Amino acid sequence: MRRPGRTGVNGRTVSARQPAAAKGGNQAPADRSADAPARNAAGPQGRRRRRWTGAGIVQAPGQLRSLVRRSEGGLIALATLVGCIAGVAVSGMNWATQSLRELLFLLPPGMRLSAADTVSPVLLLVGPCLGGGLLGLVIVAAGFIRGPRKRPAIDPIEANALHGGRLSLRDSLYLALQNVISNGCGASVGLEAGYTQLASGLASRLGIAFEVRRSDLRTLVGCGAAGAIAAGFGAPLAGAFYAFELIIGTYSIATLTPVVVAALCGNLIAQSLIETQPLVDFGDVQAITTSHVTSMEILPSLALGLVCAGLGILIMRGVTLVERLVQASRVPRAAAPALGGLCVGALALLATPQVLSGGHGALHLHFAAEGQGHGIAALAGLFAAKAVASAISIGSGFRGGLFFASLLLGAIAGKLFAALAPALVPPLAGFGLTPLAYAVIGMSALAVAVIGGPLTMTFLTLEITGSLPITGLVLAAVIASSLTVRKTFGYSFATWRFHLRGESIRSPHDVGWIRSLTVGRLMRRDPGTVAVDTPLPTFLRAHPLGSPSRVIAVDGRGRYAGIVNVPEAHAAAREADAAAQPVLVDLLLHGADFLTPGMNAKDAAAAFDRTESEALAVVDGPETRRVLGLLTESHTLKRYSEELDRQRRAMAGEID
């Protein structure tokens, strides 16, 4: 006969047949945290080996995680580490890309490719093609190692919007490698995408290791991006607001200190590791204007912002057009970068090397004194060549962003505006702005149109010029550009690509919790059902007043037919004549309206509004219509409001 068990640890019944070590006694309860398997397998001695001693405080990893989770200072310390890591990562990527450019194009040490004028024509033509071939080999090798991918890698914006800040470190390293090869071989892409991807991926992995909360993990991803942009551009304020506007999606007191600390640390580490050039060197800032800047200069700034908004939309649509042409050509994915590199090299050979790489060196040329003598035709040709090179590079499969390219294109657009606007609108000739000032304003306005982040570009201008009057004009231009793009196009470059993939997100605001709050989680799984052909008296006897007020009716094949309101059924039976009793099918409501388990709470609330119902059945699909449960509007709105309030409190830092 089987011996009865006895109550063991945590009130569970422990069988007598279990080994003695599994019984109650003095054994500690099993560890069920994330790293429990390793600790439990190691036993007490293994746990002691995980500790290390020394003079001072001795802490186990679990205690350290608890300290970070419970203390705002712990999160700031983690953000400091993230900023330092971002600075190292950016410095490493800069060194790798510059080394690759010097190797492929035989450049002198420190020479920027887009500013070089002594490169061999053969190298200009062949260099990007060789880089595209190398990138194709990397893609093929990754396919063998990782297998076919069902979905593209997640970037920091998508991670914060949908996945609570969770990023794959392996994917981030892979994308950073692709970005280094793409930029290093001369493809017209910037490094900022690789900067933020790698730094945010490392930050996310660090946050996951410390098991931080969802809101804190999103903040750490923003810290990684802030440190990367601050290190890459030498602009801590711009890096911080890049994180607020483009990665986290909002500014709050709870995120201010970690993000700013990460940006400062990233900039400091990058400057100490690699001697970085400023984004733009103006020399004498007073040369930007010919006279004292007044409020009237806002008018041409607003006009330039509107022009840059239209140009930004054309550039984004141009990239999409090239991508579709490449897909329609049936060129293998691994071979497309080599073909695109050949086209970019041909543009560099026919036009100018300024179309190559991100354009940092070319930007310096256009803000230098000797770079201001370009004619209108030369500027227009360079703008078209750079825009086409960027579209071909990204459309053919090179990895990178448009931030650097949009800065150069905006500066060129500003110079074109300074040359053409007075001829088209003579009153504009009387304003006290030089072509250099219009280049600064155009640089910021076009970057905002493509990338987004009005305050990011405003603070970037302030940090590179140190001029408050020019910064005020830039603020007016970027607001006009951002508003125009949002109202006429609706997307930045990143969110436009999400839209093309079928994603509905338009910002990094956390909507992942809405998608996880599904009808399948909210519904009641044991709703009463009744056959639709049941006689009404039988139904009324089985469901008297006071019983559940809604019963789901199903047809002979078990498919959803509608909802019967029990009080209304009793009222209809009382009011009807004895000779003309209604049948159950006449009392069915919402026979064509139902929910599915995959719908989220927001979609369910919209369905309740559309059908004007208080409850809807949940079925497995529109074809089979097998009943799974019942969901009421009141419960949906209650749970949605609770989650919304929890997210608000987490954003404000009110959740400990």
Secondary structure, 3 states (H helix, E strand, C coil): CCCCCEECHHHCEECCCCCHHHCCCCCCCCCCCCCHHHHHHHHHHHHHHCCCCCCCCCCCHHHHHHHHHHCHHHHHHHHHHHHHHHHHHHHHHHHHHHHHHHHHHCCCCCCCHHHCCCCCHHHHHHHHHHHHHHHHHHHHHHHHHHCCCCCCCCCHHHHHHHCCCCCCHHHHHHHHHHHHHHHHCCCCCECHHHHHHHHHHHHHHHHHHCCCCHHHHHHHHHHHHHHHHHHHHCCHHHHHHHHHHHHHCCCCHHHHHHHHHHHHHHHHHHHHHCCCCCCCCCCCHHHHECCCCCHHHHHHHHHHHHHHHHHHHHHHHHHHHHHHHHHHCCCCCCCHHHHHHHHHHHHHHHCCHHHCCCCHHHHHHHHCHHHHCCCHHHHHHHHHHHHHHHHHHHHCCCCCECHHHHHHHHHHHHHHHHHHHHHHCHHHHHCCECHHHHHHHHHHHHHHHHHCCHHHHHHHHHHHHCCHHHHHHHHHHHHHHHHHHHHHCCCCHHHHHHHHHCCCCCCCCCCHHHHHCEHHHHCECCCCEEECCCCHHHHHHHCCCCCCCEEEEECCCCEEEEEEEHHHHHHHHHHCCCCCCCCHHHHEECCCCCECCCCEHHHHHHHHHHHCCCEEEEECCCCCCEEEEEEEHHHHHHHHHHHHHHHHHHHCCCCC
